[in-house]
Structures are given as structure tokens and as C-alpha cells.
Amino acid sequence: MGGAIIAILGAGLAGWIFGAVWYTALGKPWQRALGLNPHDCKDKKMPMAPMVTAFLVAVVMSAVLYQLLGNLGVLGLVDSMIAGLTLGVGLMLTSTLVNNMFQQRSFTLTLIDGGHWALALVIESAVIALLA
């Protein structure tokens, strides 16, 4: 039980940190894709509620991944990462694409957000495989 909790929390933390790095690196293109002026956003503080929520969501996603990977019997590193990529692209990226198309958002936004979720699931799956 303790190993599962460590794997889930570690994977959630890794996914959350990846998101911070991803959106820091792609912040300006992401802001432009949302129709914002990056210069106008420059001095604004990051709101804490979305940051805390993002961490909690990463932990929940990691718990679901832990259960799913275990049930599928794919806890090896490469198999877990492939499963994470499959889930990320097949579920997360595709649902982001549909939502953004109906909201008439840019394809760049879809690539940034959907790519984040797909890669976050790969990273979370890898951490689960390493710590489980």
C-alpha cells in the first residue's frame, strides 16, 4: 500500500512539474493562441487556485493510471510509457481537439494543451513504472 501511495504522489508531482516547465517554455505562444497579449500578462501573478487544482488533478490522474496500468499488467517502463502515450493521445488530445474546435480556438492551442496532457501521461506512467 505504501509503495502505491509513493508511486501515485511521485507521478502526480512529476506530471505537475512537467506542466509548469511546459507552460513556462510555451507561455507566450499559449497566451497568443488564447488571444491574449503576452506583454499585458507579463506582470500578472499566477493565481494559486489553478496551481493547487492542477496538482490535485495530477495526483488523481496518477491514481487512475496506477490502477489502469496495474489492471492491464503493463507496469514495465516502456510498456507503461506506451500505454500513457496511447491514453494521452487517444483520450486527452482528441477531447482537447474537439473542445477547441467547437469553441473555435486555434489549432496551436490544441497542440500546446493536448501535447501537454499526452506527455504528462507518459511521464506519470513512467514514474509509476519506476516506483511501483
C-alpha beads as a LAMMPS data file, in Angstrom:
LAMMPS data file: protein, C-alpha beads

132 atoms
131 bonds

1 atom types
1 bond types

-500.0 500.0 xlo xhi
-500.0 500.0 ylo yhi
-500.0 500.0 zlo zhi

Masses

1 110.0

Atoms # bond

1 1 1 0.000 0.000 0.000
2 1 1 2.801 2.425 0.885
3 1 1 4.520 1.778 -2.443
4 1 1 1.339 2.606 -4.316
5 1 1 0.941 5.907 -2.493
6 1 1 4.563 6.865 -3.147
7 1 1 4.221 5.948 -6.834
8 1 1 0.980 7.906 -7.183
9 1 1 2.263 11.003 -5.374
10 1 1 5.601 10.860 -7.200
11 1 1 3.877 10.539 -10.570
12 1 1 1.466 13.357 -9.745
13 1 1 4.322 15.623 -8.697
14 1 1 6.301 14.750 -11.845
15 1 1 3.296 15.463 -14.074
16 1 1 2.652 18.753 -12.304
17 1 1 6.281 19.865 -12.578
18 1 1 6.281 18.904 -16.255
19 1 1 3.216 21.115 -16.766
20 1 1 4.963 24.034 -15.103
21 1 1 8.016 23.617 -17.343
22 1 1 5.869 23.081 -20.469
23 1 1 3.755 26.182 -19.971
24 1 1 6.728 28.290 -18.898
25 1 1 8.501 27.352 -22.132
26 1 1 5.370 27.804 -24.272
27 1 1 3.765 30.620 -22.282
28 1 1 3.882 33.308 -24.934
29 1 1 2.602 31.130 -27.819
30 1 1 -0.085 29.779 -25.468
31 1 1 -1.163 33.307 -24.496
32 1 1 -1.279 34.338 -28.163
33 1 1 -3.325 31.212 -29.004
34 1 1 -5.805 32.298 -26.327
35 1 1 -5.997 35.745 -27.903
36 1 1 -4.034 37.420 -25.116
37 1 1 -1.165 39.840 -25.490
38 1 1 1.874 38.309 -23.714
39 1 1 3.130 41.813 -22.885
40 1 1 -0.106 42.561 -20.998
41 1 1 0.270 39.322 -18.998
42 1 1 3.902 39.950 -18.090
43 1 1 3.469 41.403 -14.599
44 1 1 0.407 39.401 -13.535
45 1 1 0.803 36.956 -10.667
46 1 1 -0.011 33.308 -11.215
47 1 1 -3.285 32.584 -9.376
48 1 1 -2.843 29.932 -6.676
49 1 1 -6.200 28.147 -7.012
50 1 1 -5.464 26.804 -10.521
51 1 1 -1.962 25.763 -9.437
52 1 1 -3.277 23.791 -6.455
53 1 1 -6.065 22.334 -8.575
54 1 1 -3.555 21.308 -11.245
55 1 1 -1.506 19.440 -8.637
56 1 1 -4.548 17.679 -7.195
57 1 1 -5.724 16.730 -10.685
58 1 1 -2.264 15.328 -11.489
59 1 1 -2.460 13.148 -8.371
60 1 1 -5.957 11.930 -9.289
61 1 1 -4.796 11.174 -12.838
62 1 1 -1.812 9.293 -11.443
63 1 1 -4.071 7.229 -9.176
64 1 1 -6.242 6.312 -12.151
65 1 1 -3.157 5.486 -14.225
66 1 1 -1.739 3.345 -11.411
67 1 1 -4.951 1.338 -11.246
68 1 1 -5.284 1.068 -15.014
69 1 1 -1.667 0.103 -15.674
70 1 1 -1.835 -2.488 -12.918
71 1 1 -5.073 -3.963 -14.256
72 1 1 -3.610 -4.101 -17.763
73 1 1 -0.432 -5.672 -16.428
74 1 1 1.806 -3.081 -18.106
75 1 1 3.991 -1.889 -15.254
76 1 1 7.253 -2.214 -17.201
77 1 1 8.810 1.128 -18.085
78 1 1 8.463 1.009 -21.876
79 1 1 5.036 -0.644 -21.829
80 1 1 3.794 1.900 -19.279
81 1 1 5.071 4.814 -21.325
82 1 1 3.424 3.440 -24.479
83 1 1 0.163 2.987 -22.562
84 1 1 0.458 6.559 -21.239
85 1 1 1.065 7.897 -24.733
86 1 1 -1.862 5.899 -26.101
87 1 1 -4.176 7.239 -23.395
88 1 1 -2.785 10.751 -23.724
89 1 1 -3.196 10.969 -27.477
90 1 1 -6.281 8.751 -27.718
91 1 1 -8.273 10.373 -24.920
92 1 1 -6.746 13.660 -23.807
93 1 1 -5.507 15.163 -27.068
94 1 1 -8.583 14.084 -29.010
95 1 1 -11.013 15.527 -26.457
96 1 1 -8.985 18.756 -26.348
97 1 1 -9.176 18.899 -30.157
98 1 1 -12.958 18.509 -30.213
99 1 1 -13.496 21.041 -27.419
100 1 1 -11.242 23.598 -29.090
101 1 1 -12.850 23.097 -32.488
102 1 1 -16.347 23.730 -31.108
103 1 1 -15.036 26.728 -29.165
104 1 1 -13.347 27.929 -32.375
105 1 1 -9.956 28.041 -30.685
106 1 1 -6.718 27.930 -32.632
107 1 1 -5.037 24.679 -33.598
108 1 1 -1.900 25.986 -31.870
109 1 1 -3.803 25.993 -28.577
110 1 1 -4.867 22.403 -29.240
111 1 1 -1.277 21.341 -29.885
112 1 1 0.021 23.078 -26.762
113 1 1 -2.714 21.880 -24.394
114 1 1 -3.236 18.446 -25.943
115 1 1 0.513 17.886 -26.213
116 1 1 0.870 18.780 -22.547
117 1 1 -1.722 16.225 -21.465
118 1 1 -0.366 13.484 -23.715
119 1 1 3.198 13.953 -22.489
120 1 1 2.106 14.372 -18.871
121 1 1 0.509 10.923 -19.037
122 1 1 3.707 9.467 -20.494
123 1 1 5.726 10.975 -17.649
124 1 1 3.266 9.921 -14.961
125 1 1 3.176 6.379 -16.388
126 1 1 6.983 6.211 -16.403
127 1 1 7.213 7.346 -12.787
128 1 1 4.572 4.811 -11.758
129 1 1 6.541 2.056 -13.508
130 1 1 9.745 3.124 -11.781
131 1 1 8.252 3.458 -8.293
132 1 1 5.588 0.728 -8.260

Bonds

1 1 1 2
2 1 2 3
3 1 3 4
4 1 4 5
5 1 5 6
6 1 6 7
7 1 7 8
8 1 8 9
9 1 9 10
10 1 10 11
11 1 11 12
12 1 12 13
13 1 13 14
14 1 14 15
15 1 15 16
16 1 16 17
17 1 17 18
18 1 18 19
19 1 19 20
20 1 20 21
21 1 21 22
22 1 22 23
23 1 23 24
24 1 24 25
25 1 25 26
26 1 26 27
27 1 27 28
28 1 28 29
29 1 29 30
30 1 30 31
31 1 31 32
32 1 32 33
33 1 33 34
34 1 34 35
35 1 35 36
36 1 36 37
37 1 37 38
38 1 38 39
39 1 39 40
40 1 40 41
41 1 41 42
42 1 42 43
43 1 43 44
44 1 44 45
45 1 45 46
46 1 46 47
47 1 47 48
48 1 48 49
49 1 49 50
50 1 50 51
51 1 51 52
52 1 52 53
53 1 53 54
54 1 54 55
55 1 55 56
56 1 56 57
57 1 57 58
58 1 58 59
59 1 59 60
60 1 60 61
61 1 61 62
62 1 62 63
63 1 63 64
64 1 64 65
65 1 65 66
66 1 66 67
67 1 67 68
68 1 68 69
69 1 69 70
70 1 70 71
71 1 71 72
72 1 72 73
73 1 73 74
74 1 74 75
75 1 75 76
76 1 76 77
77 1 77 78
78 1 78 79
79 1 79 80
80 1 80 81
81 1 81 82
82 1 82 83
83 1 83 84
84 1 84 85
85 1 85 86
86 1 86 87
87 1 87 88
88 1 88 89
89 1 89 90
90 1 90 91
91 1 91 92
92 1 92 93
93 1 93 94
94 1 94 95
95 1 95 96
96 1 96 97
97 1 97 98
98 1 98 99
99 1 99 100
100 1 100 101
101 1 101 102
102 1 102 103
103 1 103 104
104 1 104 105
105 1 105 106
106 1 106 107
107 1 107 108
108 1 108 109
109 1 109 110
110 1 110 111
111 1 111 112
112 1 112 113
113 1 113 114
114 1 114 115
115 1 115 116
116 1 116 117
117 1 117 118
118 1 118 119
119 1 119 120
120 1 120 121
121 1 121 122
122 1 122 123
123 1 123 124
124 1 124 125
125 1 125 126
126 1 126 127
127 1 127 128
128 1 128 129
129 1 129 130
130 1 130 131
131 1 131 132
